[in-house]
């Protein structure tokens, strides 16, 4: 429901007002580090740290504050993961396709597996004896058996970044880079099938599973926020928590109440109350903090790339009650109409306050606690409208709010189609428009966002549906329904149909048995333009009756699916694309037939 405001920093409150804290411990590394792992021995806690500049794995004794050993790797290690309760760690980095397995007790490399593309993250499923490795540059993941070195490769619908295993069923949660709002994928590791696409923010760079509340906490460095994604049917809906600074890595408190987020660009730790949905405190760290873990005594261990050290922070030094309260922020800006002309009068309502719009169209909301807000805009002659703004600690943030068109359509019975972001969704919408327009001769039927851009009537409203999050996990309408109702009133639409198509590529043993065996079970081979030869598609059309439905109502969904099992030789991309397009045409016919049996459009 929420998105980051587009802000310009005008005022930065200087840090340094923190009270005296308990002593903090730093351990010099002599090299930069990022993601870290901690294990517990009879001698005390040990940190496994990849030294980027030295191309080595260090074992750091956190009790004696000394580096116990260094093992040369031959790669720049970004991520380190211990394999279960063994003395073996899996290490990888983006500059090399080699997955390095290291016995850190014997200080020797036991195996190197060439995966052919740089590594961003590693997830360990010790119970099932496998490791999952993400390759953003290749849009794929590798599933590795660390005992035998066998590898399976599965393509992803985007650059895979952070990975985590659901212990109960062994499925993989993986974030996908970019600005696609469906940036969290659930994958069946038995066959690579894409089970679901869930909401996230832009560039979801890190992720932690919160087993207490059955949710994934996704850190989005591109949109400066956290996304809380429910993983059970009884959990609450997707929520977004805005951050003040671009985040790097995160870890959760033991009870899942707080998220501790490092920010490499601002040298700070941000403490987020996930229940309240806002930052509650922040404090300075050393230069360029990155990886962070929670130790058994509830202290935090942070890797600082700038100081080339590990910093251990005692609970007393970052406890919420011990830190000063966040300084409030302010949001200033201007209210304009669709032509960019300032609005001369009206009010804004937020958090029980009423703020006037000044004659030059400007406004100032002062002393606003850090966080994201839904602001009601009330301007004479304009329809009801809500905008999202973000306040940042100690800053004045500027933003512009553009109102929808002043005029409202006299006749409201048309049907508008909006395609969601995923590939082929627009083709489904366009095909359904053609079919419906052929039958609805007296009703306006338009494609709002087509292959050539927004429909002329929709141009001024296109930004309204940016980051649309229409349905929750139970397929009930969220408050974003208001966006569609604004569009309907302005364009004379009673119905809006939102379309989405998801597709997966599998392997079919009817193809070349040698190639398929190599791809599924052994070290990956290089095949140019190769795509699997088992293609599946699923389509959904959500028909929204804007005059009847309200936020919280169950959505009216029409679903269809199709597949192609071609067998034979491998498919090139052009052939796969053609088959997917044929599947979309067939699924559009299925949905159209459902509409013929029981039309959702009342005349």
RAWOLIN-V295888 format. One record per residue. N is the residue number from 0. PSI is psi in radians with two decimals (none if undefined). OMEGA is omega as a letter, one per 20 degrees, with the letter a starting at -180 (* if undefined). Layout:
n->N psi->PSI omega->OMEGA
n->N psi->PSI omega->OMEGA
//
This chain:
n->0 psi->-0.38 omega->a
n->1 psi->2.69 omega->r
n->2 psi->2.77 omega->a
n->3 psi->2.43 omega->r
n->4 psi->2.70 omega->r
n->5 psi->1.77 omega->a
n->6 psi->2.69 omega->r
n->7 psi->2.23 omega->a
n->8 psi->2.15 omega->r
n->9 psi->-0.48 omega->a
n->10 psi->2.23 omega->r
n->11 psi->2.17 omega->r
n->12 psi->2.22 omega->a
n->13 psi->2.43 omega->r
n->14 psi->3.02 omega->r
n->15 psi->0.10 omega->a
n->16 psi->0.21 omega->a
n->17 psi->2.53 omega->r
n->18 psi->2.97 omega->r
n->19 psi->2.39 omega->a
n->20 psi->2.88 omega->r
n->21 psi->2.66 omega->a
n->22 psi->2.43 omega->r
n->23 psi->2.62 omega->a
n->24 psi->2.32 omega->r
n->25 psi->2.51 omega->r
n->26 psi->1.93 omega->r
n->27 psi->2.41 omega->r
n->28 psi->-0.51 omega->a
n->29 psi->0.14 omega->r
n->30 psi->2.82 omega->r
n->31 psi->2.69 omega->r
n->32 psi->2.82 omega->r
n->33 psi->-1.82 omega->a
n->34 psi->2.35 omega->a
n->35 psi->2.80 omega->r
n->36 psi->2.59 omega->a
n->37 psi->2.39 omega->r
n->38 psi->2.82 omega->a
n->39 psi->2.24 omega->a
n->40 psi->3.12 omega->r
n->41 psi->-0.47 omega->r
n->42 psi->-0.14 omega->a
n->43 psi->-3.03 omega->a
n->44 psi->2.46 omega->r
n->45 psi->2.46 omega->r
n->46 psi->2.33 omega->r
n->47 psi->2.07 omega->a
n->48 psi->2.21 omega->r
n->49 psi->2.08 omega->a
n->50 psi->1.86 omega->a
n->51 psi->-0.80 omega->a
n->52 psi->-0.55 omega->a
n->53 psi->-0.15 omega->a
n->54 psi->0.92 omega->a
n->55 psi->2.78 omega->r
n->56 psi->2.14 omega->r
n->57 psi->2.45 omega->r
n->58 psi->2.06 omega->a
n->59 psi->2.15 omega->r
n->60 psi->1.93 omega->a
n->61 psi->-0.22 omega->r
n->62 psi->-0.86 omega->r
n->63 psi->-0.18 omega->a
n->64 psi->0.71 omega->a
n->65 psi->2.63 omega->r
n->66 psi->2.05 omega->a
n->67 psi->-0.66 omega->a
n->68 psi->2.76 omega->r
n->69 psi->2.26 omega->r
n->70 psi->2.04 omega->r
n->71 psi->2.45 omega->a
n->72 psi->-0.60 omega->a
n->73 psi->0.07 omega->r
n->74 psi->2.83 omega->r
n->75 psi->1.89 omega->a
n->76 psi->1.95 omega->r
n->77 psi->-0.71 omega->a
n->78 psi->2.43 omega->r
n->79 psi->2.27 omega->r
n->80 psi->2.21 omega->r
n->81 psi->2.45 omega->a
n->82 psi->1.73 omega->r
n->83 psi->-2.35 omega->a
n->84 psi->0.27 omega->a
n->85 psi->3.10 omega->r
n->86 psi->0.40 omega->a
n->87 psi->2.36 omega->r
n->88 psi->2.53 omega->r
n->89 psi->2.27 omega->a
n->90 psi->2.43 omega->r
n->91 psi->2.93 omega->r
n->92 psi->2.81 omega->a
n->93 psi->-0.30 omega->a
n->94 psi->-0.09 omega->a
n->95 psi->2.56 omega->r
n->96 psi->0.06 omega->a
n->97 psi->2.20 omega->r
n->98 psi->2.09 omega->a
n->99 psi->2.19 omega->r
n->100 psi->2.19 omega->a
n->101 psi->2.23 omega->r
n->102 psi->1.78 omega->a
n->103 psi->-0.22 omega->r
n->104 psi->-0.79 omega->r
n->105 psi->-0.17 omega->r
n->106 psi->0.87 omega->r
n->107 psi->2.61 omega->r
n->108 psi->2.16 omega->a
n->109 psi->-0.44 omega->a
n->110 psi->2.51 omega->r
n->111 psi->2.24 omega->a
n->112 psi->2.09 omega->a
n->113 psi->1.94 omega->a
n->114 psi->-0.03 omega->r
n->115 psi->-0.09 omega->a
n->116 psi->2.65 omega->a
n->117 psi->2.66 omega->a
n->118 psi->2.30 omega->r
n->119 psi->-0.72 omega->a
n->120 psi->2.77 omega->r
n->121 psi->2.30 omega->r
n->122 psi->2.34 omega->a
n->123 psi->2.18 omega->r
n->124 psi->1.40 omega->a
n->125 psi->-0.59 omega->a
n->126 psi->-0.59 omega->a
n->127 psi->0.11 omega->r
n->128 psi->0.85 omega->r
n->129 psi->2.76 omega->r
n->130 psi->2.41 omega->r
n->131 psi->2.28 omega->a
n->132 psi->2.33 omega->r
n->133 psi->2.45 omega->a
n->134 psi->1.55 omega->a
n->135 psi->-0.66 omega->a
n->136 psi->-0.38 omega->a
n->137 psi->0.02 omega->a
n->138 psi->0.81 omega->a
n->139 psi->2.91 omega->r
n->140 psi->2.74 omega->r
n->141 psi->2.38 omega->r
n->142 psi->2.02 omega->a
n->143 psi->2.35 omega->r
n->144 psi->1.90 omega->a
n->145 psi->-0.35 omega->a
n->146 psi->-0.70 omega->a
n->147 psi->-0.33 omega->a
n->148 psi->0.06 omega->r
n->149 psi->2.55 omega->a
n->150 psi->2.39 omega->r
n->151 psi->2.52 omega->a
n->152 psi->2.31 omega->r
n->153 psi->2.23 omega->r
n->154 psi->2.63 omega->r
n->155 psi->2.70 omega->r
n->156 psi->0.20 omega->r
n->157 psi->3.09 omega->a
n->158 psi->1.96 omega->a
n->159 psi->2.37 omega->a
n->160 psi->-1.68 omega->a
n->161 psi->2.55 omega->a
n->162 psi->2.55 omega->r
n->163 psi->2.59 omega->a
n->164 psi->2.32 omega->r
n->165 psi->1.93 omega->a
n->166 psi->-0.55 omega->a
n->167 psi->-0.73 omega->a
n->168 psi->-0.09 omega->r
n->169 psi->0.11 omega->r
n->170 psi->2.72 omega->a
n->171 psi->2.34 omega->r
n->172 psi->2.21 omega->a
n->173 psi->2.34 omega->r
n->174 psi->2.64 omega->a
n->175 psi->2.20 omega->a
n->176 psi->2.81 omega->a
n->177 psi->-2.90 omega->a
n->178 psi->0.15 omega->r
n->179 psi->2.16 omega->a
n->180 psi->-0.36 omega->r
n->181 psi->1.19 omega->a
n->182 psi->0.13 omega->r
n->183 psi->2.14 omega->a
n->184 psi->2.56 omega->r
n->185 psi->2.21 omega->a
n->186 psi->2.33 omega->r
n->187 psi->1.95 omega->a
n->188 psi->-0.14 omega->r
n->189 psi->-0.60 omega->a
n->190 psi->0.06 omega->r
n->191 psi->0.14 omega->a
n->192 psi->2.36 omega->r
n->193 psi->1.94 omega->a
n->194 psi->-0.57 omega->a
n->195 psi->2.70 omega->r
n->196 psi->2.19 omega->a
n->197 psi->2.87 omega->a
n->198 psi->2.56 omega->r
n->199 psi->-2.97 omega->r
n->200 psi->-2.85 omega->a
n->201 psi->2.40 omega->a
n->202 psi->1.20 omega->r
n->203 psi->1.61 omega->a
n->204 psi->-0.38 omega->a
n->205 psi->2.81 omega->a
n->206 psi->2.51 omega->r
n->207 psi->2.41 omega->r
n->208 psi->2.21 omega->r
n->209 psi->1.69 omega->a
n->210 psi->-0.40 omega->r
n->211 psi->-0.78 omega->a
n->212 psi->0.14 omega->r
n->213 psi->1.02 omega->r
n->214 psi->2.78 omega->r
n->215 psi->2.31 omega->r
n->216 psi->1.93 omega->a
n->217 psi->2.23 omega->r
n->218 psi->2.13 omega->a
n->219 psi->1.77 omega->a
n->220 psi->-0.39 omega->a
n->221 psi->-0.50 omega->a
n->222 psi->0.14 omega->r
n->223 psi->0.91 omega->r
n->224 psi->3.04 omega->r
n->225 psi->2.44 omega->r
n->226 psi->2.22 omega->r
n->227 psi->1.92 omega->a
n->228 psi->2.01 omega->a
n->229 psi->2.48 omega->a
n->230 psi->0.10 omega->r
n->231 psi->2.73 omega->a
n->232 psi->-0.41 omega->a
n->233 psi->-0.12 omega->a
n->234 psi->2.87 omega->a
n->235 psi->3.11 omega->a
n->236 psi->2.97 omega->r
n->237 psi->2.33 omega->r
n->238 psi->2.71 omega->r
n->239 psi->2.37 omega->r
n->240 psi->2.08 omega->a
n->241 psi->2.58 omega->r
n->242 psi->2.77 omega->a
n->243 psi->-0.52 omega->a
n->244 psi->2.70 omega->a
n->245 psi->2.14 omega->a
n->246 psi->2.77 omega->r
n->247 psi->-1.10 omega->a
n->248 psi->2.90 omega->r
n->249 psi->2.81 omega->r
n->250 psi->2.70 omega->a
n->251 psi->2.67 omega->r
n->252 psi->2.87 omega->a
n->253 psi->-0.57 omega->r
n->254 psi->0.05 omega->r
n->255 psi->0.13 omega->a
n->256 psi->-0.71 omega->a
n->257 psi->2.58 omega->r
n->258 psi->2.29 omega->r
n->259 psi->2.04 omega->a
n->260 psi->2.16 omega->r
n->261 psi->2.65 omega->r
n->262 psi->1.83 omega->a
n->263 psi->-0.53 omega->a
n->264 psi->-0.43 omega->a
n->265 psi->0.03 omega->r
n->266 psi->0.79 omega->a
n->267 psi->2.80 omega->r
n->268 psi->2.16 omega->r
n->269 psi->2.27 omega->a
n->270 psi->2.06 omega->a
n->271 psi->2.20 omega->r
n->272 psi->1.86 omega->a
n->273 psi->-0.47 omega->r
n->274 psi->-0.76 omega->r
n->275 psi->-0.36 omega->r
n->276 psi->0.66 omega->a
n->277 psi->2.78 omega->r
n->278 psi->2.31 omega->r
n->279 psi->-0.48 omega->r
n->280 psi->2.84 omega->r
n->281 psi->2.74 omega->a
n->282 psi->2.69 omega->a
n->283 psi->2.67 omega->r
n->284 psi->-3.00 omega->r
n->285 psi->-3.03 omega->a
n->286 psi->2.35 omega->r
n->287 psi->1.04 omega->r
n->288 psi->2.43 omega->a
n->289 psi->-1.78 omega->a
n->290 psi->2.59 omega->a
n->291 psi->2.41 omega->r
n->292 psi->2.73 omega->r
n->293 psi->2.21 omega->a
n->294 psi->2.97 omega->a
n->295 psi->-0.48 omega->r
n->296 psi->0.23 omega->r
n->297 psi->0.23 omega->r
n->298 psi->2.85 omega->r
n->299 psi->2.47 omega->r
n->300 psi->2.15 omega->a
n->301 psi->2.32 omega->r
n->302 psi->2.23 omega->a
n->303 psi->1.88 omega->a
n->304 psi->-0.58 omega->a
n->305 psi->-0.76 omega->r
n->306 psi->-0.11 omega->a
n->307 psi->0.95 omega->a
n->308 psi->2.87 omega->r
n->309 psi->2.38 omega->r
n->310 psi->2.17 omega->r
n->311 psi->2.14 omega->a
n->312 psi->2.17 omega->a
n->313 psi->2.66 omega->a
n->314 psi->-0.59 omega->a
n->315 psi->-0.48 omega->a
n->316 psi->-0.20 omega->r
n->317 psi->0.13 omega->r
n->318 psi->2.46 omega->a
n->319 psi->-0.68 omega->a
n->320 psi->-0.33 omega->a
n->321 psi->-0.25 omega->a
n->322 psi->2.64 omega->r
n->323 psi->2.68 omega->a
n->324 psi->2.68 omega->r
n->325 psi->2.42 omega->r
n->326 psi->2.36 omega->r
n->327 psi->2.81 omega->r
n->328 psi->-3.06 omega->r
n->329 psi->2.63 omega->r
n->330 psi->2.13 omega->r
n->331 psi->2.74 omega->r
n->332 psi->-2.82 omega->a
n->333 psi->2.54 omega->r
n->334 psi->2.20 omega->r
n->335 psi->2.82 omega->r
n->336 psi->-3.06 omega->a
n->337 psi->-0.36 omega->r
n->338 psi->-0.02 omega->r
n->339 psi->0.13 omega->r
n->340 psi->2.30 omega->a
n->341 psi->2.50 omega->r
n->342 psi->2.41 omega->a
n->343 psi->-0.27 omega->r
n->344 psi->2.80 omega->a
n->345 psi->-3.09 omega->r
n->346 psi->2.76 omega->r
n->347 psi->2.47 omega->r
n->348 psi->2.17 omega->a
n->349 psi->2.32 omega->r
n->350 psi->0.72 omega->r
n->351 psi->0.08 omega->r
n->352 psi->2.62 omega->r
n->353 psi->2.12 omega->a
n->354 psi->2.20 omega->a
n->355 psi->2.62 omega->r
n->356 psi->2.17 omega->a
n->357 psi->2.85 omega->a
n->358 psi->-0.41 omega->r
n->359 psi->0.17 omega->r
n->360 psi->-0.05 omega->a
n->361 psi->2.84 omega->r
n->362 psi->2.79 omega->r
n->363 psi->2.07 omega->r
n->364 psi->1.85 omega->a
n->365 psi->2.86 omega->r
n->366 psi->0.91 omega->a
n->367 psi->2.10 omega->r
n->368 psi->2.58 omega->a
n->369 psi->2.38 omega->r
n->370 psi->-3.11 omega->r
n->371 psi->2.50 omega->a
n->372 psi->2.59 omega->r
n->373 psi->2.04 omega->a
n->374 psi->2.20 omega->r
n->375 psi->2.24 omega->a
n->376 psi->2.10 omega->a
n->377 psi->1.89 omega->a
n->378 psi->2.23 omega->r
n->379 psi->2.32 omega->r
n->380 psi->-0.06 omega->r
n->381 psi->2.64 omega->r
n->382 psi->2.82 omega->r
n->383 psi->2.46 omega->a
n->384 psi->2.50 omega->r
n->385 psi->2.48 omega->r
n->386 psi->2.75 omega->a
n->387 psi->2.23 omega->r
n->388 psi->2.72 omega->r
n->389 psi->2.28 omega->r
n->390 psi->2.46 omega->a
n->391 psi->2.54 omega->a
n->392 psi->2.09 omega->r
n->393 psi->0.18 omega->a
n->394 psi->2.75 omega->r
n->395 psi->2.03 omega->a
n->396 psi->2.39 omega->r
n->397 psi->2.56 omega->r
n->398 psi->2.76 omega->r
n->399 psi->2.35 omega->r
n->400 psi->2.12 omega->a
n->401 psi->2.19 omega->a
n->402 psi->2.72 omega->r
n->403 psi->2.98 omega->a
n->404 psi->2.54 omega->a
n->405 psi->-0.72 omega->a
n->406 psi->2.60 omega->r
n->407 psi->2.49 omega->a
n->408 psi->2.48 omega->r
n->409 psi->-0.70 omega->a
n->410 psi->2.18 omega->a
n->411 psi->1.52 omega->r
n->412 psi->0.11 omega->a
n->413 psi->3.03 omega->r
n->414 psi->2.15 omega->r
n->415 psi->2.51 omega->a
n->416 psi->2.30 omega->r
n->417 psi->2.18 omega->r
n->418 psi->2.30 omega->r
n->419 psi->3.02 omega->a
n->420 psi->-0.72 omega->a
n->421 psi->2.67 omega->a
n->422 psi->2.50 omega->r
n->423 psi->-0.12 omega->r
n->424 psi->-0.66 omega->r
n->425 psi->-0.64 omega->r
n->426 psi->-0.70 omega->r
n->427 psi->-0.80 omega->a
n->428 psi->-0.78 omega->a
n->429 psi->-0.70 omega->a
n->430 psi->-0.71 omega->r
n->431 psi->-0.63 omega->r
n->432 psi->-0.79 omega->r
n->433 psi->-0.73 omega->a
n->434 psi->-0.78 omega->a
n->435 psi->-0.68 omega->a
n->436 psi->-0.52 omega->r
n->437 psi->-0.37 omega->a
n->438 psi->-0.56 omega->a
n->439 psi->1.44 omega->a
n->440 psi->-0.47 omega->a
n->441 psi->-0.12 omega->a
n->442 psi->2.44 omega->r
n->443 psi->2.19 omega->r
n->444 psi->2.00 omega->a
n->445 psi->2.60 omega->r
n->446 psi->1.97 omega->a
n->447 psi->-0.69 omega->r
n->448 psi->1.74 omega->a
n->449 psi->-3.04 omega->a
n->450 psi->-0.37 omega->r
n->451 psi->0.25 omega->a
n->452 psi->-3.03 omega->a
n->453 psi->2.57 omega->r
n->454 psi->2.51 omega->a
n->455 psi->-0.65 omega->r
n->456 psi->-0.31 omega->a
n->457 psi->-0.14 omega->a
n->458 psi->-0.83 omega->a
n->459 psi->-0.27 omega->a
n->460 psi->-0.02 omega->a
n->461 psi->-0.64 omega->a
n->462 psi->-0.30 omega->a
n->463 psi->-0.61 omega->a
n->464 psi->0.18 omega->r
n->465 psi->2.33 omega->a
n->466 psi->0.60 omega->r
n->467 psi->2.23 omega->r
n->468 psi->1.39 omega->a
n->469 psi->-0.63 omega->a
n->470 psi->2.57 omega->r
n->471 psi->-3.02 omega->a
n->472 psi->-0.51 omega->a
n->473 psi->0.25 omega->a
n->474 psi->0.67 omega->r
n->475 psi->2.60 omega->a
n->476 psi->2.38 omega->r
n->477 psi->-3.09 omega->r
n->478 psi->-0.22 omega->r
n->479 psi->-0.14 omega->r
n->480 psi->-0.52 omega->r
n->481 psi->-0.59 omega->r
n->482 psi->-0.79 omega->a
n->483 psi->-0.64 omega->r
n->484 psi->-0.63 omega->r
n->485 psi->-0.75 omega->r
n->486 psi->-0.75 omega->a
n->487 psi->-0.77 omega->r
n->488 psi->-0.65 omega->a
n->489 psi->-0.62 omega->a
n->490 psi->0.04 omega->r
n->491 psi->0.64 omega->a
n->492 psi->2.22 omega->r
n->493 psi->-0.55 omega->a
n->494 psi->2.48 omega->r
n->495 psi->2.28 omega->a
n->496 psi->2.12 omega->r
n->497 psi->2.17 omega->a
n->498 psi->2.63 omega->r
n->499 psi->2.42 omega->r
n->500 psi->2.28 omega->r
n->501 psi->2.51 omega->r
n->502 psi->2.65 omega->r
n->503 psi->2.72 omega->r
n->504 psi->2.18 omega->r
n->505 psi->3.11 omega->r
n->506 psi->2.53 omega->a
n->507 psi->2.09 omega->a
n->508 psi->-0.03 omega->r
n->509 psi->-0.26 omega->r
n->510 psi->-2.83 omega->r
n->511 psi->1.99 omega->a
n->512 psi->-0.57 omega->a
n->513 psi->-0.83 omega->a
n->514 psi->-0.79 omega->a
n->515 psi->-0.65 omega->r
n->516 psi->-0.77 omega->r
n->517 psi->-0.77 omega->a
n->518 psi->-0.58 omega->a
n->519 psi->-0.55 omega->a
n->520 psi->-0.33 omega->a
n->521 psi->-2.94 omega->a
n->522 psi->2.36 omega->a
n->523 psi->2.56 omega->r
n->524 psi->2.78 omega->a
n->525 psi->2.04 omega->r
n->526 psi->1.97 omega->a
n->527 psi->2.37 omega->r
n->528 psi->0.41 omega->a
n->529 psi->2.41 omega->r
n->530 psi->2.60 omega->a
n->531 psi->2.94 omega->a
n->532 psi->0.49 omega->r
n->533 psi->1.92 omega->a
n->534 psi->2.26 omega->a
n->535 psi->2.50 omega->r
n->536 psi->2.58 omega->r
n->537 psi->2.40 omega->a
n->538 psi->2.52 omega->r
n->539 psi->2.35 omega->r
n->540 psi->2.08 omega->r
n->541 psi->2.02 omega->r
n->542 psi->2.03 omega->a
n->543 psi->2.02 omega->r
n->544 psi->1.75 omega->a
n->545 psi->-0.32 omega->a
n->546 psi->-0.27 omega->a
n->547 psi->-0.68 omega->a
n->548 psi->2.70 omega->r
n->549 psi->2.84 omega->r
n->550 psi->2.30 omega->a
n->551 psi->-0.27 omega->r
n->552 psi->2.67 omega->r
n->553 psi->2.41 omega->a
n->554 psi->2.67 omega->r
n->555 psi->1.88 omega->a
n->556 psi->2.44 omega->r
n->557 psi->2.16 omega->a
n->558 psi->2.68 omega->r
n->559 psi->2.75 omega->r
n->560 psi->2.76 omega->a
n->561 psi->2.91 omega->a
n->562 psi->2.76 omega->r
n->563 psi->2.14 omega->r
n->564 psi->1.56 omega->a
n->565 psi->-0.49 omega->a
n->566 psi->-2.92 omega->r
n->567 psi->-2.71 omega->a
n->568 psi->2.94 omega->r
n->569 psi->2.61 omega->r
n->570 psi->2.43 omega->r
n->571 psi->2.86 omega->a
n->572 psi->-0.70 omega->a
n->573 psi->-0.73 omega->r
n->574 psi->-0.74 omega->r
n->575 psi->-0.76 omega->r
n->576 psi->-0.74 omega->r
n->577 psi->-0.69 omega->r
n->578 psi->-0.69 omega->r
n->579 psi->-0.71 omega->r
n->580 psi->-0.64 omega->r
n->581 psi->-0.68 omega->r
n->582 psi->-0.73 omega->r
n->583 psi->-0.73 omega->r
n->584 psi->-0.75 omega->a
n->585 psi->-0.65 omega->r
n->586 psi->-0.61 omega->r
n->587 psi->-0.67 omega->r
n->588 psi->-0.68 omega->r
n->589 psi->-0.80 omega->a
n->590 psi->-0.71 omega->r
n->591 psi->-0.68 omega->r
n->592 psi->-0.62 omega->r
n->593 psi->-0.67 omega->r
n->594 psi->-0.57 omega->r
n->595 psi->-0.66 omega->a
n->596 psi->-0.70 omega->r
n->597 psi->1.73 omega->a
n->598 psi->2.28 omega->r
n->599 psi->-0.07 omega->a
n->600 psi->1.91 omega->a
n->601 psi->2.31 omega->a
n->602 psi->none omega->*
//
